[in-house]
Amino acid sequence: MSDRPGLLVHNAAEVVTASGGVRRGADQAEIGIVYGDGAVAAYEGRIVAVGSLEEVERRLGEMGVAAHAVARLDARGGVVTPGLIDPHTHLIFAGTRQAEVELRQRGHGYLDILAAGGGILQTVRETRAAPDEVLLANARRWSAEMLSHGVTTVEVKSGYGLSTDEELRLLRLAGQLAEEGPLDIVPTFLGAHAVAPEFRGRADAAVAYMANVIDEQLPRVAEQGIATSCDVFCERGVFDVEMSRRLLTRAKELGLQARLHADQLNATGGAELAAEIGALSADHLGGISEAGIAALAGAAGSDRPTVATLLPISAFYLDEPHYAPARTMIEAGIPVAVGTDFNPGSSPAPNAELALQFAVHRLRLTASEAIGAMTINAAAALGLEQTHGSLEDGKHADLVLWEADSHTLLPYWLGADLVRTVVKRGHVVYEGRQD
Ligand SMILES: [Zn+2]
């Protein structure tokens, strides 16, 4: 890693800037590409110029930056994009759940396995039993994998603790990972991921556990300032819209942003709730209703629209009946983001390149729309669109150099790893194949 304060990336066939803010409608495909001899300069971790090499060198000169203060990085005729942002993961957990694959093959549904005390609850048992060091080692292993696929910022949810102490522990560990770097980590409190084992079997299990989340867990999370948003698994047989509204309304009162797992498998009114309360994002949406689409479209014009965060890998892995209707959403002007949903039960895929490929080949986004979905729109889904997700002056110098000379190739080579170099805050933090 160079310790020079400046970085000049040059010789790019395309620089995808994604500049100009959150994308909706036809703009989702306008990702601001500089073609031919493109360059990007960063100084002290921030972007200071994007354009032709001549323009960028002139800007560095105007700033009075000496040549020896700038590390030069040759993009070798490849594409340069903003660092990818994964806006939905469950990174901190213990154990694996491959046995569920065969259960599902024999006809047991994802929600049936959960109702029988498996699924998420198996991960809860294993996570609670794991010491901090085991959870951290696992999370470091998979965050390194995410980085190698071009991710520079990742949202990380708690939700495998399901008690005040355990949820706080997972969020503390997320904070520790953030300190270790290099990824920026956005921590989300997901105490309402499933009804905790201690409450199961009661007639009022979901209601009683939700009261515990709202009255005991949430205030402690807010007081410690260790999460920036609050999430809930709003789904048939898990938490209904009424309970989710109570939780997210209270979370907003306590200064957290709202986001939710909405209409993943069934249309429950999750998207409508997201629009009603001004959630940062509504996630999954495979079962969204027409009313849900209309509600998100109605909120899409605001400065802070609710982003539809789509997670096609988990829909594929669970063999869900529907992928989210991404084309309809884009036509309705709803900003669309895409993430991996990395977790041990429904998306054991720490690979943002794969998410990009699925966005194109399952959700029918164009390559440009998919790249916008995993950069500026993913930043907006996390409330980071002012600082992350595009290559614009003043933003964090997070970028990826690709082994491809057109952005249209990124979702084309299925399963291939095309990441050559990852830059975080102006420094090279990962190098893949360099040939
Ligand atoms: Zn999730």
Residues whose N, C-alpha, C, O or C-beta is under 5 A from the ligand:
A	BS01	ZN	D341
